[in-house]
Amino acid sequence: PASSPDYSFSLMALLFSVPALGGALFGYDIGATSFAITQMQDANFSGVSWWQTVRSSPAWTGAIVSAGSAGALLGSFLMFLCADALGRRTELRLGGALYMAGALLVAW
């Protein structure tokens, strides 16, 4: 006689899908960063006068890549400090507004 499992399949699928989504987003981030670095090393696509510096210096390339992670770490830390004072709902709204402002700035 077959017995039913003691766990919910849908809950288990949700539990495993969250880390899988995180891994997919991490892969997307790596791809976007490598694309940006490739573009910054080209005179035609970079739009900056210092493209040769990025191309010839692994230190500058590493600094540019690390700046994205450092900015994310600093932003997370600052929002962590503001969380109690602002409240969760206000913090989420502020984060959404900052994300939208960044997206509009990049589009401009």
C-alpha positions as a printed Julia matrix, in Angstrom:
108×3 Matrix{Float64}:
  0.0    0.0     0.0
  1.35   3.37   -1.06
  1.32   6.06    1.59
  1.2    9.78    0.91
  4.39  11.75    1.64
  4.63  13.83    4.79
  5.63  16.94    2.86
  4.01  19.29    0.41
  5.44  19.04   -3.08
  4.47  22.64   -3.93
  6.16  23.95   -0.79
  9.27  21.93   -1.56
  9.31  23.27   -5.14
  9.0   26.83   -3.84
 11.78  26.22   -1.34
 14.16  25.03   -4.05
 13.1   27.61   -6.65
 14.24  30.6    -4.57
 17.94  29.59   -4.5
 17.7   28.52   -8.14
 16.4   31.98   -9.06
 19.25  33.52   -7.07
 21.75  31.44   -9.04
 20.16  32.48  -12.32
 20.32  36.14  -11.34
 23.95  35.74  -10.32
 24.71  34.28  -13.75
 22.88  37.18  -15.4
 24.92  39.64  -13.32
 28.19  38.03  -14.37
 27.13  38.13  -18.03
 26.08  41.77  -17.82
 29.34  42.72  -16.1
 31.48  40.93  -18.67
 29.51  42.6   -21.47
 30.03  46.02  -19.89
 33.76  45.43  -19.49
 34.03  44.29  -23.12
 32.23  47.44  -24.25
 34.44  49.68  -22.08
 37.57  48.23  -23.68
 36.5   49.25  -27.19
 36.99  52.75  -28.61
 33.82  52.61  -30.71
 31.42  51.4   -28.04
 32.77  52.76  -24.77
 31.96  56.43  -25.15
 34.84  57.31  -22.81
 38.26  58.73  -23.54
 40.01  56.33  -21.15
 39.07  53.07  -22.88
 42.76  52.15  -23.44
 43.39  52.38  -19.71
 40.67  49.78  -19.09
 41.96  47.6   -21.91
 45.61  47.65  -20.82
 45.18  47.43  -17.06
 43.75  44.38  -15.29
 43.76  46.47  -12.11
 41.36  49.02  -13.61
 39.16  46.26  -14.99
 39.04  44.65  -11.56
 38.32  47.99   -9.91
 35.38  48.62  -12.23
 33.95  45.16  -11.64
 34.5   45.42   -7.89
 32.84  48.84   -7.74
 29.5   47.24   -8.59
 29.78  44.77   -5.73
 31.06  47.44   -3.36
 28.13  49.68   -4.25
 25.67  46.87   -3.63
 27.29  46.1    -0.28
 27.28  49.75    0.78
 23.66  50.22   -0.3
 22.55  47.11    1.57
 24.38  48.24    4.69
 22.85  51.73    4.56
 19.36  50.34    4.06
 19.96  47.94    6.95
 20.75  50.91    9.19
 17.65  52.79    8.01
 15.28  49.83    8.29
 14.18  50.38   11.87
 13.75  54.11   11.48
 11.83  53.95    8.2
  9.84  50.76    8.54
  9.65  47.92    6.05
  7.01  49.41    3.75
  8.7   52.81    3.46
 12.07  51.16    2.94
 10.69  49.07    0.07
  9.15  52.14   -1.52
 12.4   54.07   -1.19
 14.36  51.16   -2.68
 11.93  50.96   -5.61
 12.18  54.71   -6.2
 15.99  54.57   -6.15
 15.96  51.61   -8.54
 13.63  53.48  -10.89
 15.8   56.61  -10.71
 18.87  54.54  -11.58
 17.08  52.91  -14.5
 15.95  56.28  -15.83
 19.45  57.68  -15.44
 20.91  54.76  -17.41
 18.22  55.14  -20.1
 18.95  58.84  -20.41
